[in-house]
C-alpha cells in the first residue's frame, strides 16, 4: 500500500514538473521587448520536402538587443523563410540583404507591455491549475487507498507531503511569472 502511495506522490510531482516546464517554454515564446530567437520556434519551413523548424535550416542569432538575424544554410531558402515569417503571427517584418534576413523588434508600448503581462499571468494561472489538479488527483487516490485498508494517519501524512510539494511548485510558478513580468516591464 505504501508503495502505491509513493507511486501516486511521484506521479503528482511529475505532473507538477511538467506544468512548470510547459510554463517556462510558453513564457520563452512571449516577446518581452528584447530579441529572443525562441519567438521563431513555431515557424516551419519546407526544407527538402519536409516541414522543418527554422532553426534546422538556418542559423538564428541576436546580434543586439532588438535584432534577430537569420542566415539560411542555402540562399534559395531566403524567400521561403521570409514568406513563413510574414504568414506567421509574430508581427515582425523581415528585411534581407541577399544573405541574411533581419527582424527588427520595435520597442513595446506601455499598453502592449500590460497586455503581455496579462498573457503571462493567464499562463501562470493555467500552470497553477495544473499543479492543483495533480494534487487533487493524488489526494483522491490516497482516499481510495484508505478504503482499501491504508491507515488514515499515513493518508494524512501523505496529504501533508503532497501539499508541501504543491506549495513548492506554486512558488516556482510565481517566480517564473515575476521574472517574466519584470523582463517585460523593463524599458
C-alpha positions as CSV (number, residue, x, y, z in Angstrom):
1,X,0.0,0.0,0.0
2,X,2.7,2.5,0.9
3,X,4.5,1.7,-2.4
4,X,1.3,2.7,-4.2
5,X,1.2,5.9,-2.1
6,X,4.7,6.8,-3.1
7,X,3.8,6.0,-6.7
8,X,0.9,8.5,-6.6
9,X,3.1,11.1,-5.0
10,X,5.8,10.8,-7.6
11,X,3.2,10.8,-10.4
12,X,1.7,14.0,-9.0
13,X,5.2,15.6,-8.7
14,X,6.0,14.6,-12.3
15,X,2.8,16.3,-13.4
16,X,3.8,19.4,-11.5
17,X,7.2,19.4,-13.1
18,X,5.6,19.1,-16.5
19,X,3.4,22.1,-15.7
20,X,6.5,24.2,-14.8
21,X,8.3,23.1,-17.9
22,X,5.4,24.0,-20.1
23,X,5.0,27.4,-18.4
24,X,8.7,28.1,-18.9
25,X,8.5,27.1,-22.5
26,X,5.4,29.2,-23.1
27,X,6.9,32.3,-21.4
28,X,10.0,32.0,-23.5
29,X,7.8,32.4,-26.6
30,X,6.3,35.7,-25.4
31,X,8.1,38.7,-26.7
32,X,9.5,40.9,-24.0
33,X,10.9,43.8,-25.8
34,X,14.3,42.3,-26.4
35,X,15.3,39.9,-29.2
36,X,14.8,36.2,-28.4
37,X,15.2,33.6,-31.1
38,X,12.6,31.4,-29.3
39,X,9.8,33.5,-30.7
40,X,10.6,31.9,-34.1
41,X,10.2,28.4,-32.8
42,X,6.6,27.9,-34.2
43,X,7.8,28.9,-37.7
44,X,8.2,25.9,-40.1
45,X,10.0,25.9,-43.5
46,X,9.6,23.4,-46.3
47,X,13.2,22.0,-46.5
48,X,13.9,19.1,-48.8
49,X,10.2,18.2,-48.9
50,X,9.6,18.2,-45.1
51,X,8.3,20.9,-42.9
52,X,11.2,21.7,-40.6
53,X,11.8,24.2,-37.8
54,X,13.5,27.4,-38.9
55,X,16.5,26.5,-36.6
56,X,17.1,23.3,-38.6
57,X,17.7,25.1,-41.9
58,X,19.2,28.4,-40.8
59,X,21.4,30.0,-38.1
60,X,19.4,32.3,-35.8
61,X,21.3,34.8,-33.8
62,X,20.7,38.0,-31.9
63,X,23.4,40.5,-32.8
64,X,21.9,43.1,-30.5
65,X,19.0,43.5,-28.1
66,X,16.4,44.4,-30.7
67,X,17.5,42.4,-33.8
68,X,17.2,38.8,-34.8
69,X,19.5,37.7,-37.7
70,X,18.6,34.6,-39.7
71,X,21.3,33.2,-42.0
72,X,19.9,30.4,-44.2
73,X,22.2,27.5,-44.9
74,X,21.1,27.7,-48.6
75,X,20.5,31.1,-50.3
76,X,17.4,29.7,-52.1
77,X,15.6,29.5,-48.7
78,X,15.6,33.2,-48.1
79,X,12.3,33.8,-49.9
80,X,10.7,30.7,-48.3
81,X,11.8,31.9,-44.8
82,X,10.6,35.5,-45.5
83,X,7.2,34.1,-46.6
84,X,6.9,31.9,-43.5
85,X,7.7,34.8,-41.2
86,X,5.2,37.1,-42.9
87,X,2.5,34.4,-42.7
88,X,3.2,33.7,-39.1
89,X,1.5,35.7,-36.4
90,X,4.7,37.0,-34.7
91,X,4.1,40.5,-36.1
92,X,7.6,41.2,-37.4
93,X,8.5,42.3,-41.0
94,X,11.6,40.7,-42.4
95,X,14.2,42.5,-44.4
96,X,17.1,40.8,-46.2
97,X,20.4,41.8,-47.9
98,X,20.6,38.7,-50.1
99,X,22.4,36.6,-47.5
100,X,20.8,37.4,-44.1
101,X,17.3,38.1,-43.0
102,X,16.9,40.7,-40.2
103,X,14.0,41.1,-37.9
104,X,13.9,44.4,-36.0
105,X,11.8,44.3,-32.9
106,X,10.0,47.6,-32.3
107,X,10.0,49.0,-28.8
108,X,7.0,47.9,-26.9
109,X,4.4,50.5,-25.9
110,X,3.2,50.6,-22.3
111,X,-0.2,49.3,-23.4
112,X,1.4,46.3,-25.2
113,X,3.6,45.6,-22.2
114,X,0.5,45.4,-20.0
115,X,-1.2,43.1,-22.5
116,X,1.8,40.8,-22.5
117,X,1.9,40.8,-18.6
118,X,-1.8,39.8,-18.7
119,X,-1.0,37.0,-21.1
120,X,1.8,35.8,-18.9
121,X,-0.4,35.9,-15.8
122,X,-3.0,33.8,-17.6
123,X,-0.3,31.2,-18.5
124,X,0.9,31.2,-14.9
125,X,-2.7,30.6,-13.7
126,X,-3.0,27.7,-16.1
127,X,0.1,26.2,-14.7
128,X,-1.2,26.7,-11.1
129,X,-4.4,25.0,-12.1
130,X,-2.5,22.0,-13.5
131,X,-0.5,21.8,-10.3
132,X,-3.7,21.9,-8.2
133,X,-5.2,19.2,-10.4
134,X,-2.2,17.0,-9.8
135,X,-2.5,17.5,-6.1
136,X,-6.3,16.8,-6.1
137,X,-5.8,13.6,-8.2
138,X,-3.2,12.4,-5.8
139,X,-5.4,13.1,-2.7
140,X,-8.3,11.2,-4.4
141,X,-6.0,8.2,-4.9
142,X,-4.9,8.4,-1.3
143,X,-8.5,8.3,-0.2
144,X,-9.2,5.3,-2.3
145,X,-6.2,3.6,-0.6
146,X,-7.8,4.3,2.8
147,X,-10.9,2.5,1.6
148,X,-8.7,-0.5,0.7
149,X,-7.1,-0.6,4.2
150,X,-4.5,2.1,4.4
151,X,-4.2,3.8,7.8
152,X,-5.8,7.3,7.9
153,X,-2.7,8.6,9.7
154,X,-0.5,7.6,6.8
155,X,-3.0,9.1,4.4
156,X,-3.0,12.4,6.3
157,X,0.8,12.4,6.3
158,X,0.8,11.8,2.5
159,X,-1.7,14.7,2.0
160,X,0.6,17.0,4.0
161,X,3.6,15.9,1.9
162,X,1.7,16.4,-1.4
163,X,0.6,19.9,-0.1
164,X,4.3,20.8,0.6
165,X,5.2,19.7,-2.9
166,X,2.3,21.7,-4.3
167,X,3.4,24.8,-2.4
168,X,6.9,24.4,-3.8
169,X,5.8,24.2,-7.4
170,X,3.3,27.1,-7.0
171,X,6.2,29.2,-5.7
172,X,8.2,28.2,-8.8
173,X,5.3,29.4,-11.0
174,X,5.2,32.7,-9.1
175,X,9.0,33.1,-9.5
176,X,8.8,32.4,-13.3
177,X,5.9,34.8,-13.7
178,X,7.6,37.6,-11.6
179,X,10.8,37.3,-13.6
180,X,9.0,37.4,-16.9
181,X,6.8,40.4,-15.8
182,X,10.0,42.2,-14.7
183,X,11.6,41.5,-18.1
184,X,8.5,42.8,-20.0
185,X,8.1,45.9,-17.9
186,X,11.8,46.9,-18.0
187,X,12.2,49.6,-20.7
